[in-house]
Amino acid sequence: MFRCVAYNEALQEEWDNLALSRGTIFHTTACRRILMETFGYECAYQAVIDENGCVSALLPLLAGRNLGFRKAGVALPFINYLDVCASSEEARQFAFASIPAVRDRLGLAYVELRLMDQVPEAPGWVAHLQNYTFVLPLEGNEETVLALSSAGNRNHVRKVYKNNWFHVSFDSDHLDTFYRVYVKRMKQLGSPAPSIRFFRQFFEYMPNHTFLLTVLDAQTKQVAGGMLLISSFSNGTLYYPYGANLVEYNGKYLNNFMYWEAAKLGMRLGLRYLDLGRSQTGSGTYRYKEQWGATAKQLRYLVHAPGCEEAGPADRDQLSLCIALWKKMPQWITDAAGKRLIRYLLP
């Protein structure tokens, strides 16, 4: 009834039509181009075709080497989660069942899927369950949405506006300055950062879905923080995958202002949800996002890797020594090395 075939350009229109009707903006071939052109990953995208020759399910895998130099297929690096997009449950389960053959055919040590709402019926998957995403409903007016927050969070949001500490901008010309803030904050957290080309390509390949929200110091007009936000109208969600702020502004509740401005943007766009991004259980960001009244959604990072004990995503505990060293290294070293290293993290 179904067959699984490698992606080719002749499938692009039908692929994107299914992605935008049953999936998200991250299922589209635009995301494929961003990741391949920035990081040099190998395309391992697979399409499930039905008996009529129509695309019925999408497996957007990219292949690359991990830190152990094993060749892995991930759906998708740099994307927090991506449920399998399909026109029917039968096509979806066929896609899951096809993965061992795809893995063998492509010579992959393992395949990693990042799912939220789905569980494969096929056996052989090992689950990594330390990650969650937080989804804030945006239905109703601003008062209704803010009322979901804790009393402390509401007070912090109101205090920022009362004191007029910040202004918000959606001018993409701030990208270079935002990027410098982002790189600085990633180093403080012990993480490499991608090149600025990664962020620029969202504006190139997803121009109608990409927003740069920057927070400006009201007095100096300098960028104090920002978010790259991606809208996905097919599922009514505004995603917050990348962002950072200068820690010296924490006492002025910059993050509270920034998150609330993102929520207001989502409401203006007519979207139903704001996805606040991935956090690990027990982390500071996990606790921070809880106070917004967002729902914690379990992410299932599933790995199919017979005989490969080192397969799957590394967590911060496993990388604690590397993180500590990265924080101490000179920034001129981490800035240059990070752009090359990050592709192997398959984050």
C-alpha positions as CSV (number, residue, x, y, z in Angstrom):
1,M,0.0,0.0,0.0
2,F,2.9,2.4,0.9
3,R,6.5,2.7,-0.1
4,C,9.3,4.9,1.3
5,V,11.4,6.9,-1.2
6,A,14.3,9.4,-0.9
7,Y,13.4,13.0,-1.3
8,N,14.0,14.6,-4.7
9,E,13.2,18.1,-6.0
10,A,10.3,16.8,-8.0
11,L,8.5,16.1,-4.7
12,Q,9.0,19.7,-3.3
13,E,5.6,21.2,-4.1
14,E,3.7,18.2,-2.8
15,W,6.0,17.9,0.2
16,D,5.4,21.5,1.2
17,N,1.7,21.3,0.6
18,L,1.4,18.4,3.1
19,A,3.8,20.1,5.5
20,L,1.7,23.3,5.6
21,S,-1.7,21.5,5.8
22,R,-0.8,18.7,8.3
23,G,2.5,19.8,9.8
24,T,4.4,23.0,10.7
25,I,6.7,25.5,9.1
26,F,9.7,23.3,10.2
27,H,8.4,20.4,8.1
28,T,8.8,22.5,4.9
29,T,11.8,22.3,2.5
30,A,12.7,25.8,3.5
31,C,14.0,24.4,6.9
32,R,15.9,21.8,4.9
33,R,17.7,24.4,3.0
34,I,18.6,26.5,6.1
35,L,20.1,23.5,7.9
36,M,22.0,22.0,4.9
37,E,23.4,25.3,3.7
38,T,24.5,26.5,7.1
39,F,25.9,23.3,8.5
40,G,26.6,21.1,5.5
41,Y,24.4,18.2,6.7
42,E,23.5,15.5,4.2
43,C,19.9,15.3,3.1
44,A,18.3,12.0,4.2
45,Y,14.7,13.2,3.8
46,Q,12.2,10.4,3.1
47,A,8.7,10.5,1.7
48,V,6.0,7.9,2.1
49,I,4.1,7.4,-1.1
50,D,0.7,5.7,-1.4
51,E,-0.7,3.5,-4.1
52,N,-1.8,6.5,-6.1
53,G,1.7,8.0,-6.1
54,C,0.8,10.8,-3.6
55,V,3.0,11.9,-0.8
56,S,1.3,10.6,2.4
57,A,3.9,11.1,5.1
58,L,7.1,13.1,5.7
59,L,10.4,12.0,7.4
60,P,12.7,15.0,7.3
61,L,15.9,13.4,8.4
62,L,19.3,15.1,8.1
63,A,22.5,13.1,8.4
64,G,25.7,14.3,10.1
65,R,28.5,13.3,12.4
66,N,28.1,13.5,16.2
67,L,30.8,14.3,18.7
68,G,31.9,10.6,18.6
69,F,32.1,11.0,14.8
70,R,29.3,8.4,14.3
71,K,27.0,9.1,11.4
72,A,23.5,9.9,12.7
73,G,20.2,10.8,11.2
74,V,18.2,13.4,13.2
75,A,14.8,14.9,12.6
76,L,15.8,17.6,13.0
77,P,19.0,19.2,14.4
78,F,18.4,22.7,15.9
79,I,14.6,22.0,16.0
80,N,13.2,21.2,19.4
81,Y,10.6,18.7,18.2
82,L,9.0,17.5,15.0
83,D,6.2,15.0,15.0
84,V,5.9,12.9,11.8
85,C,3.6,14.7,9.4
86,A,1.2,12.4,7.6
87,S,-2.2,12.4,5.9
88,S,-3.3,9.3,7.9
89,E,-2.3,7.3,10.9
90,E,-1.5,4.3,8.7
91,A,0.9,6.4,6.7
92,R,2.5,7.7,9.9
93,Q,3.1,4.3,11.3
94,F,4.5,3.1,8.0
95,A,7.0,5.9,8.2
96,F,8.0,4.8,11.7
97,A,8.3,1.2,10.6
98,S,10.5,2.2,7.6
99,I,13.2,3.8,9.7
100,P,15.4,0.7,10.3
101,A,15.6,0.1,6.6
102,V,16.4,3.7,5.9
103,R,19.1,3.6,8.7
104,D,20.7,0.6,7.1
105,R,20.5,1.9,3.6
106,L,22.2,5.2,4.5
107,G,24.8,3.6,6.8
108,L,23.6,5.5,9.9
109,A,24.8,4.4,13.3
110,Y,21.4,5.6,14.7
111,V,18.3,7.6,13.9
112,E,16.9,10.1,16.4
113,L,13.3,11.4,16.3
114,R,12.1,14.3,18.4
115,L,8.4,13.9,19.0
116,M,5.8,15.5,21.2
117,D,2.4,14.0,20.5
118,Q,3.3,10.7,18.9
119,V,4.6,7.3,19.9
120,P,5.8,4.7,17.3
121,E,4.1,1.4,17.4
122,A,7.2,-0.3,15.9
123,P,9.6,-1.8,18.5
124,G,13.3,-1.0,19.0
125,W,13.1,2.6,20.2
126,V,15.0,3.9,23.3
127,A,13.4,7.0,24.8
128,H,15.3,10.0,26.3
129,L,12.8,12.0,28.4
130,Q,14.7,14.8,30.1
131,N,13.3,17.5,27.8
132,Y,10.1,19.5,27.9
133,T,8.6,22.3,25.9
134,F,6.2,24.9,27.3
135,V,3.1,25.9,25.4
136,L,1.2,29.1,26.4
137,P,-2.4,29.5,25.1
138,L,-3.0,32.9,23.5
139,E,-6.8,32.8,23.3
140,G,-8.7,35.8,24.6
141,N,-7.4,39.3,25.2
142,E,-4.1,40.4,26.8
143,E,-5.6,40.5,30.3
144,T,-6.9,36.9,29.9
145,V,-3.5,35.6,28.8
146,L,-1.5,37.5,31.4
147,A,-3.9,36.2,34.1
148,L,-2.5,32.7,33.5
149,S,0.8,33.9,35.0
150,S,1.7,33.8,38.7
151,A,1.0,36.9,40.7
152,G,4.8,37.6,40.9
153,N,5.2,37.3,37.1
154,R,2.3,39.7,36.5
155,N,3.8,42.2,38.9
156,H,7.2,42.0,37.2
157,V,5.7,42.6,33.8
158,R,3.7,45.6,35.0
159,K,6.7,47.0,36.8
160,V,8.8,47.1,33.6
161,Y,6.1,49.0,31.7
162,K,5.5,51.4,34.6
163,N,9.2,52.3,34.8
164,N,9.6,52.5,31.0
165,W,12.9,50.6,31.2
166,F,12.7,49.1,27.7
167,H,11.4,49.6,24.2
168,V,10.6,46.8,21.8
169,S,11.6,46.6,18.1
170,F,10.9,44.3,15.2
171,D,13.4,45.8,12.9
172,S,15.6,43.0,11.4
173,D,18.4,45.5,11.0
174,H,19.2,44.8,14.7
175,L,20.2,41.2,13.8
176,D,24.0,41.9,14.0
177,T,23.7,43.4,17.4
178,F,21.3,40.7,18.6
179,Y,23.8,38.1,17.4
180,R,26.6,39.6,19.5
181,V,24.4,39.4,22.6
182,Y,23.4,35.8,21.7
183,V,27.1,34.7,21.3
184,K,28.1,36.3,24.6
185,R,25.2,34.7,26.4
186,M,25.9,31.2,24.9
187,K,29.5,31.4,26.1
188,Q,28.3,32.3,29.6
189,L,26.2,29.2,29.5
190,G,29.0,27.0,28.2
191,S,27.6,26.5,24.7
192,P,29.0,27.2,21.2
193,A,26.9,29.4,18.9
194,P,26.2,29.0,15.1
195,S,27.4,31.6,12.7
196,I,25.2,34.6,12.0
197,R,24.4,33.0,8.6
198,F,22.1,30.6,10.4
199,F,19.8,33.4,11.6
200,R,20.0,35.3,8.4
201,Q,18.8,32.4,6.4
202,F,15.5,32.3,8.3
203,F,14.8,35.7,6.9
204,E,15.9,34.6,3.4
205,Y,13.9,31.3,3.2
206,M,11.0,32.0,5.6
207,P,10.6,35.8,5.2
208,N,6.9,35.7,6.0
209,H,7.3,33.6,9.1
210,T,10.4,35.1,10.8
211,F,10.4,37.9,13.3
212,L,13.3,39.4,15.2
213,L,12.1,40.8,18.5
214,T,14.7,43.0,20.1
215,V,14.6,44.7,23.5
216,L,16.2,48.2,23.6
217,D,17.4,50.0,26.7
218,A,15.1,53.0,26.8
219,Q,17.9,55.3,27.8
220,T,20.8,54.2,25.7
221,K,18.8,52.6,22.8
222,Q,21.2,49.7,22.9
223,V,20.0,46.1,22.2
224,A,19.8,44.4,25.6
225,G,18.3,41.1,24.4
226,G,16.1,39.5,21.8
227,M,14.3,36.6,20.3
228,L,14.1,35.0,16.9
229,L,10.5,34.0,16.5
230,I,9.0,31.7,13.9
231,S,5.3,31.7,13.0
232,S,3.6,28.5,11.9
233,F,0.0,29.3,10.8
234,S,-0.8,25.7,9.9
235,N,-0.9,24.8,13.6
236,G,-1.5,28.3,15.0
237,T,1.8,28.5,16.9
238,L,4.5,31.1,17.4
239,Y,7.8,29.4,18.2
240,Y,10.6,30.8,20.3
241,P,13.7,28.7,19.4
242,Y,16.6,31.1,19.8
243,G,17.2,34.1,22.1
244,A,19.4,35.7,24.7
245,N,19.8,38.7,26.9
246,L,22.5,40.6,28.7
247,V,22.5,39.4,32.3
248,E,23.1,42.9,33.7
249,Y,19.5,43.7,32.9
250,N,18.0,40.8,34.9
251,G,17.2,43.1,37.8
252,K,15.0,45.1,35.5
253,Y,13.0,42.0,34.5
254,L,14.1,42.1,30.9
255,N,13.0,38.5,30.3
256,N,9.5,39.2,31.6
257,F,9.2,42.1,29.2
258,M,10.6,40.1,26.3
259,Y,8.3,37.1,26.8
260,W,5.3,39.2,27.2
261,E,6.1,41.1,24.0
262,A,6.4,37.8,22.2
263,A,3.0,36.8,23.5
264,K,1.4,40.0,22.3
265,L,3.0,39.5,18.8
266,G,1.4,36.0,18.7
267,M,-2.0,37.5,19.6
268,R,-1.7,40.2,16.9
269,L,-0.9,37.5,14.3
270,G,-4.0,35.6,15.3
271,L,-2.0,32.6,16.5
272,R,-3.4,30.3,19.3
273,Y,-0.2,29.3,21.0
274,L,3.3,30.6,22.0
275,D,5.8,27.8,22.3
276,L,8.4,28.9,24.8
277,G,11.0,26.4,23.8
278,R,12.9,23.5,25.2
279,S,14.0,23.1,28.9
280,Q,15.3,20.2,30.9
281,T,13.6,19.0,34.0
282,G,14.6,20.9,37.1
283,S,16.5,23.6,35.2
284,G,16.1,27.3,35.9
285,T,14.4,27.9,32.5
286,Y,12.0,25.1,33.3
287,R,10.9,26.8,36.5
288,Y,10.8,30.3,34.9
289,K,8.5,29.1,32.1
290,E,6.1,27.5,34.6
291,Q,5.3,30.8,36.1
292,W,3.7,32.0,32.8
293,G,1.0,29.4,33.1
294,A,2.3,27.5,30.1
295,T,1.6,23.8,29.8
296,A,4.7,21.6,30.1
297,K,4.7,19.1,27.3
298,Q,6.9,16.0,27.5
299,L,9.3,15.7,24.5
300,R,10.2,12.1,23.5
301,Y,13.7,12.0,21.9
302,L,13.6,8.5,20.5
303,V,16.7,6.7,19.2
304,H,16.8,3.6,17.0
305,A,20.3,2.2,17.3
306,P,20.8,-1.5,17.6
307,G,24.2,-2.2,19.2
308,C,25.2,1.5,19.5
309,E,25.5,2.3,23.2
310,E,26.7,5.9,22.6
311,A,23.7,6.8,20.5
312,G,21.3,9.6,21.3
313,P,21.4,13.2,22.6
314,A,24.0,14.2,25.2
315,D,22.6,16.1,28.2
316,R,24.3,18.8,30.2
317,D,25.4,16.3,32.9
318,Q,27.4,14.3,30.4
319,L,29.0,17.4,29.0
320,S,29.6,19.2,32.3
321,L,33.4,19.2,32.0
322,C,33.3,20.5,28.4
323,I,30.8,23.2,29.5
324,A,33.0,24.3,32.3
325,L,36.1,24.5,30.0
326,W,34.1,26.4,27.4
327,K,33.1,29.1,29.9
328,K,36.8,29.6,30.9
329,M,38.3,29.7,27.4
330,P,39.0,33.1,25.8
331,Q,36.1,34.3,23.7
332,W,38.3,34.8,20.6
333,I,38.8,31.0,20.6
334,T,35.2,30.0,21.4
335,D,33.8,32.4,18.8
336,A,35.9,30.8,16.0
337,A,35.7,27.2,17.2
338,G,32.0,27.3,18.1
339,K,30.9,27.9,14.5
340,R,32.7,24.7,13.5
341,L,32.0,22.6,16.5
342,I,28.2,23.1,16.9
343,R,27.3,21.0,13.9
344,Y,28.6,17.9,15.7
345,L,26.5,18.5,18.7
346,L,23.3,17.9,16.6
347,P,21.5,20.2,19.2
